Amino acid sequence: MQGTIMMFDPATREGIVVRDTDRTEIVLAENALQGSIFRMLRQGQRVVFDLDADGRAFKVRAGSEPDLGILDADV
């Protein structure tokens, strides 16, 4: 899934990502950044993520252009 970081608190590691498809606000899982290149997130940052069994965002990662739907034809 793709979305945009709405808020992130680096002290508590709590945050919310807004899913692109339907603008749903999804809470970040406690381990959302585990194994990621990210150590913190900023408001407005574009990310790709998965949902855990509880519907929280995890495996938050930087999206490559194909992941974000940007194709050479779009440029």
Secondary structure, 3 states (H helix, E strand, C coil): CEEEEEEEECCCCEEEEEECCCCCEEEECCCCCCCCCCCCCCCCCEEEEEECCCCCEEEEECCCCCCCCCCHHHC
